[in-house]
Amino acid sequence: MGRFPNIAAAKAKTGAAKGKLYGMYAKEIYQTAKNGGVTPEGNPALKRLIDKAKKDQVPTDVINRAIEKVSSGADESYSSATYELFGPAGSTLIVDCLTDNVNRSVSDVRAVVNKCHVKMGNIGSVSYMYDNVCVVSFKGLSEEDTLDALIMEDVEVEDIETEGDNVIVYGKPTSLYDIKKAIESKLPNVDYELDEITWLAKEKIDLTGEDAELFNKLLAMLDEVDDVQNVYHNVNI
């Protein structure tokens, strides 16, 4: 059994409320279009993000407004900020934020940390226990055909595995677009089940009782922080 079935649990993506989800995508689409251009055909990162937004049922007008803000000359600027947390009973978390005010984001995350009586670590204190990888999952090719496509395009990957009808390819974050290009050379109309850069814990743990309750409270409170985009953790849920 590979790591693919645990990815959804390893990453507690925020956005249970539609307003939060739409806001998350709007900020990321705006910043991606600002950095790389407003045309999806010329900005692969933007195209990927738009495709993901549509899969998450983000309305087209939300996507278009975010891109149009760039075209209109709006001068907003968002930057990434990552915080590493030690939760209850050996649990760890990596919290990714996209913010226009780093002081606000760290203050909001720290407020959650204090209310839940957990600890915020220094940069690197948690992330070394995770693998930062891209993960691409899809149907339509065999594992052997996928490997052939990757070899033909001279793309190095970390691992390939099969889970049911899905082929899952793991690679370095910088290899995401090369992996997808290789797959699409064999399967032009591929529909990706998963297509992202993520953090996967090298070892998972189980929590029970009060520890599990506190951890779930921590996730719920982080979910309410506007700047939080993604939370990755090492807990089996």
C-alpha positions as CSV (number, residue, x, y, z in Angstrom):
1,M,0.0,0.0,0.0
2,G,1.5,3.3,-1.0
3,R,1.0,6.8,0.3
4,F,-1.6,7.9,-2.2
5,P,-4.6,6.9,0.0
6,N,-3.3,9.0,2.8
7,I,-2.8,12.2,0.9
8,A,-6.3,13.6,1.5
9,A,-5.9,13.0,5.2
10,A,-2.3,14.3,5.2
11,K,-3.4,17.6,3.9
12,A,-6.4,19.2,5.6
13,K,-7.2,21.7,3.0
14,T,-9.0,24.7,4.2
15,G,-12.2,26.0,2.7
16,A,-15.1,24.1,4.1
17,A,-17.1,27.3,3.7
18,K,-17.5,28.4,0.1
19,G,-16.6,32.0,0.8
20,K,-13.3,30.9,2.2
21,L,-12.6,28.6,-0.7
22,Y,-13.4,31.2,-3.3
23,G,-11.2,33.8,-1.5
24,M,-8.3,31.4,-1.4
25,Y,-8.5,30.7,-5.1
26,A,-9.0,34.4,-6.0
27,K,-5.8,35.4,-4.2
28,E,-3.7,32.6,-5.7
29,I,-5.1,33.1,-9.2
30,Y,-4.4,36.8,-9.0
31,Q,-0.8,36.4,-7.8
32,T,-0.1,33.6,-10.3
33,A,-1.5,35.7,-13.1
34,K,0.5,38.8,-11.9
35,N,3.7,36.8,-11.7
36,G,3.4,34.8,-15.0
37,G,0.9,36.5,-17.2
38,V,-2.9,36.5,-17.6
39,T,-3.1,34.0,-20.5
40,P,-3.4,30.4,-19.4
41,E,-1.8,29.1,-22.6
42,G,1.4,31.1,-21.8
43,N,1.3,30.5,-18.0
44,P,1.1,26.8,-17.1
45,A,0.9,27.5,-13.4
46,L,-2.2,29.7,-14.1
47,K,-3.8,27.0,-16.3
48,R,-3.2,24.3,-13.6
49,L,-4.7,26.6,-11.0
50,I,-7.8,27.4,-13.1
51,D,-8.4,23.7,-13.7
52,K,-8.1,22.9,-10.0
53,A,-10.5,25.8,-9.2
54,K,-13.1,24.5,-11.7
55,K,-12.8,21.0,-10.2
56,D,-13.5,22.5,-6.8
57,Q,-16.6,24.2,-8.3
58,V,-15.3,27.7,-8.0
59,P,-17.6,29.9,-10.2
60,T,-16.1,31.2,-13.5
61,D,-16.8,34.8,-12.5
62,V,-14.6,34.4,-9.4
63,I,-11.8,33.2,-11.6
64,N,-12.3,35.8,-14.3
65,R,-12.5,38.7,-11.7
66,A,-9.1,37.6,-10.2
67,I,-7.5,37.6,-13.6
68,E,-9.1,40.9,-14.7
69,K,-7.7,42.6,-11.6
70,V,-4.3,42.0,-13.0
71,S,-5.3,43.3,-16.5
72,S,-6.8,46.4,-14.9
73,G,-3.5,47.3,-13.2
74,A,-4.6,46.6,-9.6
75,D,-1.6,46.6,-7.4
76,E,-2.0,44.0,-4.8
77,S,0.8,41.7,-3.7
78,Y,0.6,38.4,-1.9
79,S,3.5,36.4,-0.5
80,S,3.8,32.9,0.9
81,A,4.5,32.2,4.5
82,T,5.0,28.8,6.1
83,Y,4.7,28.0,9.8
84,E,5.7,24.8,11.5
85,L,3.8,23.6,14.5
86,F,4.1,20.9,17.2
87,G,0.6,19.6,18.1
88,P,-0.4,17.2,20.9
89,A,1.2,13.8,21.5
90,G,3.9,14.0,18.8
91,S,1.7,15.4,16.0
92,T,3.2,18.0,13.7
93,L,1.8,20.4,11.2
94,I,3.0,22.6,8.3
95,V,0.8,25.6,7.7
96,D,1.0,27.4,4.4
97,C,-0.4,30.9,4.1
98,L,-0.8,33.3,1.2
99,T,-1.0,36.8,2.6
100,D,-0.7,40.5,1.9
101,N,0.4,41.1,5.5
102,V,2.9,38.7,7.0
103,N,2.6,40.3,10.4
104,R,-1.2,39.6,10.4
105,S,-0.8,36.0,9.3
106,V,1.8,35.1,11.9
107,S,-0.3,36.9,14.6
108,D,-3.4,35.0,13.6
109,V,-1.6,31.6,13.5
110,R,0.1,32.3,16.8
111,A,-3.3,33.1,18.4
112,V,-4.6,29.7,17.4
113,V,-1.4,28.1,18.7
114,N,-1.8,29.8,22.1
115,K,-5.5,29.0,22.4
116,C,-4.8,25.3,21.7
117,H,-1.8,25.2,24.0
118,V,0.5,23.8,21.3
119,K,3.9,25.1,20.1
120,M,5.2,27.0,17.0
121,G,8.6,25.7,15.9
122,N,11.4,27.4,14.0
123,I,11.8,27.0,10.3
124,G,13.0,23.4,9.6
125,S,12.0,22.0,13.0
126,V,9.1,20.1,11.5
127,S,9.6,20.1,7.7
128,Y,12.6,17.8,7.9
129,M,10.2,15.0,8.9
130,Y,8.2,15.5,5.7
131,D,8.9,14.9,2.0
132,N,8.1,17.9,-0.3
133,V,7.0,16.3,-3.5
134,C,4.7,16.7,-6.4
135,V,2.1,14.1,-6.8
136,V,0.3,13.3,-10.1
137,S,-2.5,10.7,-10.1
138,F,-4.5,9.7,-13.2
139,K,-6.3,6.8,-15.0
140,G,-5.8,5.7,-18.5
141,L,-2.3,4.3,-18.7
142,S,-0.6,1.3,-17.2
143,E,2.4,1.8,-14.8
144,E,4.7,0.4,-17.6
145,D,3.3,2.8,-20.2
146,T,3.7,5.7,-17.8
147,L,7.3,4.7,-17.1
148,D,8.0,4.5,-20.8
149,A,6.6,8.0,-21.3
150,L,8.7,9.4,-18.5
151,I,11.8,7.8,-19.9
152,M,11.1,9.1,-23.4
153,E,10.9,12.6,-22.1
154,D,13.9,12.1,-19.9
155,V,12.0,12.9,-16.7
156,E,13.3,11.6,-13.4
157,V,10.7,10.7,-10.7
158,E,10.9,9.6,-7.1
159,D,8.4,6.7,-7.3
160,I,5.6,5.3,-9.3
161,E,2.8,3.1,-7.9
162,T,-0.6,1.8,-8.7
163,E,-3.7,2.1,-6.5
164,G,-6.7,0.5,-8.1
165,D,-7.1,2.0,-11.6
166,N,-4.9,5.0,-10.6
167,V,-1.3,5.4,-11.5
168,I,0.5,7.7,-9.0
169,V,3.7,9.5,-9.9
170,Y,5.9,11.2,-7.2
171,G,8.6,13.6,-8.1
172,K,10.5,16.7,-7.0
173,P,8.3,19.8,-6.9
174,T,10.2,21.3,-9.8
175,S,9.3,18.2,-12.0
176,L,5.6,18.7,-11.9
177,Y,5.1,20.2,-15.3
178,D,7.7,17.8,-16.9
179,I,5.8,14.8,-15.5
180,K,2.5,16.1,-16.8
181,K,4.0,16.8,-20.2
182,A,5.3,13.3,-20.4
183,I,2.0,11.8,-19.4
184,E,0.1,14.0,-21.9
185,S,2.4,12.8,-24.7
186,K,0.8,9.4,-24.3
187,L,-2.6,10.4,-23.0
188,P,-3.5,13.9,-24.5
189,N,-6.9,14.1,-22.9
190,V,-5.9,12.9,-19.4
191,D,-8.1,14.0,-16.5
192,Y,-5.9,14.2,-13.4
193,E,-7.3,12.9,-10.2
194,L,-4.6,14.7,-8.3
195,D,-2.1,17.2,-9.5
196,E,-0.3,19.2,-6.8
197,I,2.8,20.0,-4.8
198,T,2.4,18.8,-1.2
199,W,4.1,17.8,2.0
200,L,3.9,14.1,3.0
201,A,4.9,13.0,6.5
202,K,7.6,10.3,6.5
203,E,5.9,8.6,9.5
204,K,2.3,8.8,10.5
205,I,0.8,8.6,14.0
206,D,-2.6,7.9,15.6
207,L,-4.3,10.1,18.1
208,T,-7.0,9.1,20.5
209,G,-9.1,10.7,23.3
210,E,-8.3,14.2,24.4
211,D,-5.3,14.4,22.1
212,A,-7.5,13.7,19.0
213,E,-10.1,16.2,20.2
214,L,-7.4,18.9,20.7
215,F,-5.9,18.1,17.3
216,N,-9.3,18.4,15.5
217,K,-9.9,21.7,17.3
218,L,-6.5,23.0,16.1
219,L,-7.4,22.0,12.5
220,A,-10.8,23.7,12.8
221,M,-9.3,26.9,14.2
222,L,-6.6,27.1,11.5
223,D,-9.3,26.6,8.9
224,E,-10.9,29.8,10.1
225,V,-7.8,31.9,9.5
226,D,-8.3,33.8,6.3
227,D,-4.6,33.7,5.2
228,V,-4.3,29.9,5.7
229,Q,-4.3,28.1,2.4
230,N,-3.2,24.5,3.3
231,V,-2.4,22.5,6.4
232,Y,-0.3,19.3,6.2
233,H,0.1,17.0,9.1
234,N,1.3,13.5,10.2
235,V,-1.9,12.2,11.8
236,N,-4.0,9.4,10.5
237,I,-7.6,10.6,10.3
